[in-house]
Amino acid sequence: MTTVTPPATDLRLVVGFDGSAPASRALDAAVNLLQGRTGRIDVVYVAHMPSMAALSPGAVSELETDFGDIEQELRTMAGERLRGREERWGFERRQGLIAEELLAAAKDTGAAHPGATVVIVVGSSSLVMHRVVGSVAVSLARHSPVPLVIVP
């Protein structure tokens, strides 16, 4: 039996965040997972544009403005939740289908940090519109090439 500690791995946590209670719990779980490890939390807000809105240029413009406001609100909310608990984090807004964009964020993170362990962390229903677009957690569980933590 050996008592050698394995080398520390750079842990990169991609957290889907929309401000909901499940997403906040996912962010809390990410803080706990990162504790005592090297790495970073990447908080990702995915602005999802309904297909009907894509038909109207005026609606698209209005939604873009709304998404910008939501982004600032969520960035502030994440910062307040992490303040004093974890300083190694960043915030990113993406646009598209939520599960696809979280997978893309994980892929981009892995490419930018070869050798790091990339993990996606989401709440069990961290999308307000999950009834419209399907369960993000279920889709990620079916398609994620990286470890996935689904927080109840």
N, C-alpha and C positions, 0 to 999 in steps of 0.2 A: 504494500500500500504506500502510495506517495502522498506527500502533503504539499506538493508544488502547485501553486495557483496558476491556472491557465492565463496566458497573456490577455490583457484587457483589449476588448474589441471596441472599435468606434461604433456606437449605436446611434442610428439616425431614425427618429420616429416621425412619421408623416401622420399628422392628426387631422382628420376631417372635422371641420368646425363650422357650425351655422348658428351658434348662440343658444341652441336648445339645451334642455337639461341633459339628454343623453350625450350630446357633444361636449358639454362641460365636464361630465363624468369621464369621458374619454381623455380629455385634456388632463384631468387630475390623475388618471391612471398612467398617462405618459410621464408625468412628473415622478411618480413612484417608480416606474420602470427605469428611468434615467438616473435615479439616485445612486450615487457612488460609482457611476460609470462615466467614461468619456463619451461625448456625443452631443446631440442637439435635437431639439424639437422643432419641426417645421409645421406650423399651423397653416392649413390650407382651406380656404373658403372657395367653393365652386359656385359661381354664378350660373344658374341654369335658366336659359331663356326658353320659355314655352314655344313650341313650333308655330302656334297661331300668331304670336307676336312677331316672329321673323318675317311675316308677310307684309307688315306695315313699316315703312321706314320711320315714320313718326313714333310708333310704339317702340321700335328698337332704340331710337335715340333717348326716349324717356326711360326705358329700362336700363340703359347704360348709365344714366345719371343716378337712378335708384341704386344700381349695383355699386356705384362709387360711394354713395352714402352708406350703404349697408357694409361695405368693406371697411370704411373708417370706424363705424360703430363696432364691428366685430373685432377689429384690430385692438381697439381700446378695451373691449371686454376681455379679450385674451390676455392683454397686458396686465390688467387689474387682477385677473385670476392667477397669473403667474408671479406677480410682484412679491418679492421676498421669498419665493419658493424655488424659482428657477430662472436664471438669467440667460441661459444658452438656448435662445429660440428666435425664430423669425416668422414672418407672416407673408403669405402669398395668396393672391387671388387668381383663379383660373376660370375659364369659361367653357361650358360644355356639359356633357353628361357626367354626373357626379362620380360614379364608380370608375369610369374611363379616365377621368382627370386625376383621381387619387392614384390610380395605377401608373399613369404617366408621371406624376410627381415622384412616386417611389422609384420609377425607372431613371428619371433624371437625377435624383439624389444618389442612386447607386452608381451612375456613370460619373458623377462629379466627385464621388468619394469611393474609389475602388478599394475593396477590402473591408469596407464598413458593413455592418449588419443593418439592413433597412427593414423596418417593421411599420406596417400601416395600423393605426389605432383609430377605431370609430365607435360611436355609440350604437346601441342596438337598433335605434331608429333616429339617427341624427340628421334626418332631413325632414323639414316641415312638409314637403310635398311628396313624401314617400308613396302615398297612395296613387299619385299620378304617374311617377316614373319607376315604380317598383322599389323593392328594398335594396338599398345600397349595400348593406351588410351581407345580404344573401348573394348579390352579384359579385361582391369582392371575394366571398368565400369560395365561389365557383371558379373564379378566374385569376386570383392573385398568385403571382409567381414568387412573392415574398411572404414572410410570416405575417399573419393578420391577428390582431387582438380585437375582439368585439366585446365592448364593455356594456353590461346590462344597464 
